[in-house]
Amino acid sequence: MSTSKAVAGKDGNMYVPFDERTGGSSVVFFTRDLSEDGLKKIYDKVSSVLTGKVAIKLHTGEAEGPNIIPRPWVKALVESRLPEATIVETNTYYEGTRYTTEDHRKTLEVNGWTFCPVDITDAEGVTTLPVKGGKWFEEMHVGQSLPSYDSLLVLTHFKGHTMGGFGGSNKNIGIGCADGRIGKKEIHTYPDGDMWSIAEEELMERISESTKATVDHFAPHVCFINTMRNMSVDCDCAGPDAEPVVTPDVGILASLDILAVDNACIDLLYNLPEDGGKELIERVETRHGLRQLSYMKELGMGNDRYTLIDIDNGDAVITAAEAVKDVKSGWRPDRYNTFWGRNRH
């Protein structure tokens, strides 16, 4: 249910440099090791908050999508760290290979998500979670089985997004936990508008309020991992039709603070040498996607200042610029993760 007379904020296309931000600070861990070992190492830095029945929220992708987090990495993490965990997903709002539960199950098999249980949480219906302090929503519709879990690991493929500008942990939860028929419609569509009638700052705010409902429900048993690899300007929703990857791979980041980890990824993009982040930054700014960050801060969801910890080098404190100073710009075909698994690194 939406509240009335809300007004969207502004400046979602304006990047705020780190030194111009104010307020508290959180810890964000960083590794350049884009491998299953790197994923396990950074998971260990934030996993102590996970207890009981653990859900893993990740984007399993449209059929044959080439850019999703490699299944072998997730399989290794599950087998070594989370043998009882379940991947959670929801059906899509648009018609595609994950629109119905039946088709979604087929797509999960095609994409290789067969090594642990996958719960399509809205397969049997929906429930609601309260949105505390929201201006667009008082509650958000999510998959019915989502609240049955005790903890949530948000495992995100950071990339661009056609409408959101970028897809980090915020988009992964805000859209990905909202159910396919009601929640996603509440985020994207005006009552008398076309399917994608809500955009720019208002869309970012609605996504963030949806995220807040889920994060508040699981807190403090929730943590966030963002993988900056194969970052097309398009989301994994685009599957094999996603724009070619031109942004260089960066690494993996993790935090207990959703705003800090998403903001750190954005900072790394803006600090890439040789304009390596140009295309993805353009996608973010033209969609006013930076409003995701400023609104999360307004909602009290975390800090946009952080201490960046380099776990590859004795937990040294580094800046975003130092984290990416050796990243080479320009897309190389030998680093592209094809759907069939060739050239996976």
Secondary structure, DSSP 8 states (H G I E B T S, - for coil): -B-SS----S-TT----GGG--S-EEEEEEE---SHHHHHHHHHHHGGG--SSEEEE----STT-SSS--HHHHHHHHHHH-TT-EEEE---SSSSTTSSHHHHHHHHHHTT--SS-EEETTTT-EEEEE-TT-SSBSEEEEETTGGG-SEEEEEEE-EEETTTEEESHHHHHHTTTB-TTTHHHHHH--TTS-TT---HHHHHHHHHHHHHHHHHHHTTSEEEEEEE-S--SS-GGGGGGS----S---EEEEES-HHHHHHHHHHHHHT-GGGTTHHHHHHHHHTTTTHHHHHHHHTTS--SEEEEEETTTTTEEE-HHHHHTT---S--GGG---TT-TT--
